[in-house]
Amino acid sequence: MNVAEPEIARVHVPWRRTRRLVFALLVAVTTGLGMWTMFRILHVGGLTPLEFAILTLFSITFGWIAIAFWSGIIGFTLTLAGRDPVSLARVSSPRRPNDVHSRTALVMPIHNEDVERVAAGLEATCRDLSPIPLEHHIEAFVLSDSTDATIVRHEKAVMAALQERLADHCRLHYRHRDSNAGRKAGNLGDFCQRWGRYYDFMLVLDADSVMSGDTVLELIAQMEANPRLGLLQTVPIPVRQDSLFGRANQFAAAVYSPMLATGLSFWQSDAANYFGHNAILRVEAFTRHAGLPELPGRPPLGGDILSHDFVEAALLRRAGWEVRMRTDLGGSFEEMPSQILDYAKRDRRWVQGNLQHLRLLGGRGLHMLSRVHFLCGALAYLSSLIWLAILVVSTIDALMRALIEPNFFTSNAQLFPDWPIAPPNLIMPLLVGTLAMLLMPKVLGVCLALRRSPAQYGGRARLVASALLEAIFAMLIAPLMMLFHSRFVIEVLSGRTVTWDPQSREGRALPWREALRHTWPGTLVGALWAGITWWVTPTFFWWLTPVWLGLLLAAPLVRWSSSLSLGRGLRRRGLLLVPSETSPPPVLCESPPLLKIFRGGEPSSPPRERHCDMPTQSFIHYRAEPPTTGKRLTLDE
């Protein structure tokens, strides 16, 4: 039986252009005020080339801070008022649909992963879907392009056992492709071309994703209700973290991410972004409009597009499909690296992918906000290099002022000296204002948590203590992450590429040897930086304290923050607690018995293929077409 597609109709987004204009003006005015203040400080006695460089770099980073600041303010206001960031209507509690009229595939691409860990998360998600007759509406696909033969054999045995366990609950399919062409984007594209015609929607899961049944069904219901909606992204929250590093990031995401996402969604509205997982997509729209081209040239800036998610969202929006973010849904979870070095290793891949996006800024037909997403994604890492450049140039300027004696007589015929002019009393106001803008989103996030659900964070006192602990930890590791990101950017720009290996998610305490091996260059830089500035210009030395202190403590921070016993000790004392621990949803509480895996087990074959084309898109040539919907096949056709 085929499901008739509803007639396409535009969903009203009130004051869409006005809110974007107001947000842009707020950011522009704030950035302009910061630039003018810095100019007034530096311009005393004329602007030297070094001071001009400082002003330019400061303007870029201050604009970046202003975007986060105003997004946090808007997100706090809307969340406090209980308003949806897109429609501005009052937020109602998500409802579990009584019926589902579409067919949805839960697709999980995997590549050389710990397949038993993958199976446990997928089983929890599937079992949480039980109230709907799922055999007619929702199925699961594990899409493997693993390259290790031993891992592939084990995948097949585990998936065969999981198929048997879920036989009366949810139809599960497993497919392995021999080629890793296109990486994850190619893996999903292969699914769309071979089986996409059977499904209306696909909900993309990462190997570490877990989603509650209520959230999955709410996403499907919203896709059914809005036929112009091409992609709906949730806000995934990290869970199951034991190390200090993991728990600090898990706490920050739980407290701040939904509020910040609400602020972003307010001005992005129907041109939001895609994180690559924990999101639902309209299969036909994705198949017709999101086929990725190869970038001309050699890697790292050419070849396959690594950070495919931003680009796929941009292509869908270019084709007229709405791309939205649902910020009020819980039940969307993921895991993350548990220590700084694995986290930095993941960021190294993302640096390369995000810098590729700079080549697409002039892509033909792209929505302006898609270009903003590309630029912001690159700035997320370029800002570290810019920050480092500001510190280096400021240090050189301070050293020159301390070492070169001032010349009060610039002319032989001069009768009176040119006395130095004191800078205006603006340095402290600018510093305090910048720190306030950096910290305000955190303060507002804590205020919301205190108002709404302090008990889920261990109570008011422990919530505040946890926020202070997280802020201090983030401040201490910031200089080390600045050096890591700066090095990664320089490596990419100098032509060094990276392999895309599976992400490490298992918690482990790092030995001192490994921590020292990766941090000694930063520690050496910090020691030299502190020593030289202390010897030449002690005043500037104290201004640099947050930088050189974090670098000197780099090895202990990496070692201690990976400690599982330290993280668990903080949890026992009620610090860095999050709702997924104090009141976990059923999907995170499930502990299914171990699978009975038979060596040599083979999963059943996936459905019969119904091939369709996935056209490769171009960023040079584009002709706009109205979004349309086609005929979806049943598995019997």
Secondary structure, DSSP 4 states (H G I P E B T S, - for coil): -PPPPPPP-PPP-TTHHHHHHHHHHHHHHHHHHHHHHHHHHH-TT---HHHHHHHHHHHHHHHHHHHHHHHHHHHHHHHHHTB-TTT-SBP------S---S-EEEEEEESS--HHHHHHHHHHHHHTTTTS-GGGTEEEEEEE----HHHHHHHHHHHHHHHHHTTTT--EEEEE-S--TTHHHHHHHHHHHHHGGG-SEEEE--TT-EE-HHHHHHHHHHHHH-TTEEEEE---EE----SHHHHHHHHHHHHHHHHHHHHHHHHHTTB----SSSEEEEHHHHHHH-BPPPBSSSTTTSBS-SSHHHHHHHHHHHTT-EEEE--S---EEE---SSHHHHHHHHHHHHHHHHHGGGGTT-TT--HHHHHHHHHHHHHHHHHHHHHHHHHHHHHHHHHHHHSPP-S--STT--S--PPPPPPTTHHHHHHHHHHHHHHHHHHHHHHHHHH-GGGGT-HHHHHHHHHHHHHHHHHHHHHHHHHHHHHHHHHHTT-----PPPP-S--PPPHHHHHHHHHHHHHHHHHHHHHHHHH-HHHHHHTHHHHHHHHTHHHHHHHHT-HHHHHHHHHTT-S--HHHHS--HHHH--PPPP---TT--PPPPPPP-----PBP-SS----------PPPPTT-
